[in-house]
Every structure is written in C-alpha cells, then in structure tokens.
C-alpha cells in the first residue's frame, strides 16, 4: 500500500492528490516541499495511518494517508493429523 499526500484545496483537507510514495519518509519530504507545513501529528486507526499537516497557526493544510492491508488470514486446508 502506498502513502498518499493530499493538499488542502480550500474546501477539503484531503482535497488535491499531490503524490504517492512507497515510504513514509519520502511522503514527508515531498509534503514539506509542496505544502510547507510547520506541525504534524500522526494518528493510527484500525485500518489506516493519518499524518495531519498543519500550518503556522495550526490551521490544517494537508494530510498523508496510508491504508493498511485489508486481507484475511489464509487458512490451510488439508488432512487432519490424528
């Protein structure tokens, strides 16, 4: 799963997609270059990781989103050993 960098478009914080990256550090570097944020806060939920990006006055300017894998565990089928 990729890290997606979104920029506030005046209406939504997760407005315009800026870029996608394979690592968190690459996404943060690109966000620093494109969005110019001052503060960041990492939030981990059940199925995703969000990094909120805020400006000087703690106004939201963007977000980095990483969706965690949604797969189920694989069950092996076969003969039971007795």
N, C-alpha and C positions, 0 to 999 in steps of 0.2 A: 504494500500500500504506500502511496505517495503522500508527502507533506505538501499541502496546497496553501499558497499565500494569497490572501484576499485584501483588497484595499477598500476603505470606506468611500462610497460613491455619492455621498450627500444624503442618501435615503436609508441605505442598509450598511451595517458594518461589514457584513460578508457580501459586499457588492460586486466589485470587479475582480476577476481572477488575474493575478499578476504573473504567477509562475507555479510550477510543480517541481518537487525535488525528491530525491531518494533518502536524504538525511536531514535531520533537524537542524544541524549546524549550517548546512547550505541554505536552507529556507530562512533561517535567521539572518544570515549575511545578505541575502537578496532583499529581505524586508527592510533591513537597515539602509540599504542603498536606495530602494524605490520609495519607501514610505517615510523614513526618517522619524522613527518613534523614540520616545525617551524612557518609557517604562514598559515592562512586560510582566504578565502574570500567567503562570502555567496552571491549567486545570485539567485533571484527569477524570473522565467519566467512565461509565461501564463499557461503552463501545467506541469512544473517541478521546483524543487528546486535543485540547484547545490551548493556544497561546494567544492571549489577548494583548494587543498592542495599543498603547496609549500615548498621546502627545504630551506637551509640556504641562498643560493644565489638567492632566488626567482625563482628557476627552478621548473617546475611542477613535482610532484612525485605521484599524485593520485587525485581522485575525489570521492565525495559522492553524489549519485543521489537519488532523491525521486520524483517519478512521482505522480502528483496529480490526483484525481479521474476524470475520463472522462465521467461519466454518464450524462444523460439528466434529466431534471426535470420531475417529474411524474405528469401527468395530470389526474385529477379525472373526470370520466365520469358519468353522471347521469342526472336526470331530472332537468331542469331549474326551479327555483322558479320565479313566476310572481307576 
